[in-house]
């Protein structure tokens, strides 16, 4: 009887071992596999579409007065990340990547001014640039998906710039139009053939399309250097082809729309003026100088199915998309 019991117990133990050991062996491998897959996905998200370039950009960081060495395409990606919302349509992001890369190439070919031992500054004077740490801090948990989209846009346009008659263009861009872009000579001094006024109706969807700014009369006097004691306070307002203010008389002086916009910090040079008590109320349409590519317009075009090439060629009239290589070679040869 004892022998039978011992046999039953032994069989039970063997059965348990047969059942349990494979599980013990398999589970660590399953867990290891899951961890490996998870780690692989994380690595892929962090490094997807790695962007590299043998050409290094020296970026002057205004906050620290230090210079960062950044591969060209990585620089472009970080500029796009700093200048355009990452949730914009992919074709709009691609158009922005072309504009950013083209601006840089033209700037370098011209030998334009930058602080010593650098190529560009990280401000709107050139292009806004934030490094990886700054973007991670800005975006927090959204960093991975936002940077993944931007890197894709940059990678899919890598090595492309916008040219006109064989030379990189002045790839001006801004946030939001008033429904039209501005002729270059109506905001700057020179007429540039590819920076022509075009309709941009998509911008009405922008949260920056309309704005009001209320400015005290004494502040207007101080910032514009005028005397507002006489009537009328403002008069003789004329407009450009794109309906932005060309000139306006305020107090005892006449200004361009650009001068008023910059002095008073208005969103746009398309503004109307009203007086109430001791204040002037400026109502603006659009955001930015209005010359070149509208970012919200580009996004609207992309939503309608337009490609980045169509967007670029719409806002930069007569421009073409070219390979960056010969222009980089020109820059390299100029160093020798």
Secondary structure, DSSP 8 states (H G I E B T S, - for coil): -HHHHHHHHHHHHHHHHHHHHHHHHHHHHHHHHHHHHHHHHHHHHHHTT----SSEEEEEETTTTEEEEEEHHHHHHHHHHHHS-TTS-HHHHHHHHHHHHHHHHHHHHHT---STT-SEESSTTS-----HHHHHHHHGGGHHHHHHHHHHHHHTTTTEEEEETTEE----EESB-SSB---GGGTSSS--TT----B-GGGGGSTTSEEEEEEEHHHHHHHHT---SSS-SEEEEEE-TTS-EEEEEETTEEEEHHHHHHHHT-S-S-EEEEEETTEEEEEEESBS---SEEHHHHHHHHHTT--HHHHHHHHSTT-EEEESHHHHHHHHHHH-
